[in-house]
Amino acid sequence: PLPPYITHKLQDKNRYQTVYAKYEGSAAAPTAGLHFTKELLKQIEDMGVNIARVTLHVGLGTFRPVKVENVLEHYNVTETAAKMINDTKKNGGRIIAVGTTSTRTLESVADENGIIHPGCGNTEIFIYPGYKFKAIDCLITNFHLPESTLLMLVSALAGKEHIMAAYEEAV
């Protein structure tokens, strides 16, 4: 399902999935990634940006209000993606995650030194203000519902006051 803050239906059913999706299996649309087109991704790559792709299968709990701290989601980070991310960091580049699920995935597979390790599994990471990010530097995301784990995650990265000011401005 699309999150409730997206009030219109997508005209093109193929756009329910990102243009870069490889596998089916997610229970929710990857909303941050829906903004990307093949043309935009090519422009980004032409600028010299490396794009590391990971597989994310989002669970139904993603858009629900927080009731428990354990939200399971399935991920797969390949050796190729891990190497690309690690090389980018080593060369002074920034890691920009597209979406909160990608963020949780990368933070789950990063060690204390920020090194990304390939692997697959479920993440139980709960990111809220006070969390020290190890993997990502920036995040492209959407607006999130009050009391959601997603709002807590973006507040942890950008600061609650900054996020709340952005929401007030948007309203």
VENGIUR-V244813 format. One record per residue. N is the residue number from 1. RES is the residue in three letters. PSI is psi in degrees with one decimal (* if undefined). Layout:
n->[N;N]
res->[RES;RES]
psi->[PSI;PSI]
//
This chain:
n->[1;2;3;4;5;6;7;8;9;10;11;12;13;14;15;16;17;18;19;20;21;22;23;24;25;26;27;28;29;30;31;32;33;34;35;36;37;38;39;40;41;42;43;44;45;46;47;48;49;50;51;52;53;54;55;56;57;58;59;60;61;62;63;64;65;66;67;68;69;70;71;72;73;74;75;76;77;78;79;80;81;82;83;84;85;86;87;88;89;90;91;92;93;94;95;96;97;98;99;100;101;102;103;104;105;106;107;108;109;110;111;112;113;114;115;116;117;118;119;120;121;122;123;124;125;126;127;128;129;130;131;132;133;134;135;136;137;138;139;140;141;142;143;144;145;146;147;148;149;150;151;152;153;154;155;156;157;158;159;160;161;162;163;164;165;166;167;168;169;170;171]
res->[PRO;LEU;PRO;PRO;TYR;ILE;THR;HIS;LYS;LEU;GLN;ASP;LYS;ASN;ARG;TYR;GLN;THR;VAL;TYR;ALA;LYS;TYR;GLU;GLY;SER;ALA;ALA;ALA;PRO;THR;ALA;GLY;LEU;HIS;PHE;THR;LYS;GLU;LEU;LEU;LYS;GLN;ILE;GLU;ASP;MET;GLY;VAL;ASN;ILE;ALA;ARG;VAL;THR;LEU;HIS;VAL;GLY;LEU;GLY;THR;PHE;ARG;PRO;VAL;LYS;VAL;GLU;ASN;VAL;LEU;GLU;HIS;TYR;ASN;VAL;THR;GLU;THR;ALA;ALA;LYS;MET;ILE;ASN;ASP;THR;LYS;LYS;ASN;GLY;GLY;ARG;ILE;ILE;ALA;VAL;GLY;THR;THR;SER;THR;ARG;THR;LEU;GLU;SER;VAL;ALA;ASP;GLU;ASN;GLY;ILE;ILE;HIS;PRO;GLY;CYS;GLY;ASN;THR;GLU;ILE;PHE;ILE;TYR;PRO;GLY;TYR;LYS;PHE;LYS;ALA;ILE;ASP;CYS;LEU;ILE;THR;ASN;PHE;HIS;LEU;PRO;GLU;SER;THR;LEU;LEU;MET;LEU;VAL;SER;ALA;LEU;ALA;GLY;LYS;GLU;HIS;ILE;MET;ALA;ALA;TYR;GLU;GLU;ALA;VAL]
psi->[146.6;149.2;153.9;-16.9;-7.5;104.3;-10.0;154.7;146.2;131.4;-45.7;112.1;-27.7;-21.1;1.8;-27.2;153.5;157.7;-15.9;6.6;142.0;-35.8;150.4;160.9;-9.1;145.5;-5.5;152.9;139.6;80.9;-37.3;-35.6;-13.4;-17.8;-13.3;138.8;166.5;-37.9;-42.8;-42.8;-38.5;-42.3;-42.3;-46.1;-38.4;-23.0;-5.1;9.5;130.3;136.8;111.5;126.3;134.7;154.8;130.8;127.8;104.6;137.0;166.4;-22.1;-6.6;-41.6;5.1;154.2;154.6;123.4;-32.5;165.7;-8.8;101.8;116.0;135.0;146.7;138.1;163.3;117.1;115.0;165.3;-38.8;-46.9;-44.4;-44.1;-43.2;-44.9;-46.9;-42.0;-40.2;-46.6;-43.6;-32.2;12.2;8.2;165.5;148.8;116.8;110.3;142.9;102.0;153.6;-30.3;-40.3;-39.7;-50.0;-38.4;-51.6;-38.3;-29.6;-32.2;3.1;140.0;-176.5;-22.4;3.4;8.2;129.3;131.4;133.7;154.8;174.4;157.6;-162.5;144.0;137.9;12.9;136.1;108.7;123.1;167.3;134.3;-17.9;138.0;112.5;134.7;-29.9;-46.4;156.4;-31.4;165.3;130.6;123.1;-175.7;-173.3;152.8;155.2;149.2;149.4;16.7;157.3;-28.8;-41.9;-37.5;-40.9;-49.2;-32.0;-35.1;-35.5;-46.1;-9.3;132.8;-42.6;-42.8;-43.4;-45.5;-36.1;-39.9;-40.2;-41.5;-42.7;-42.0;-40.9;*]
//
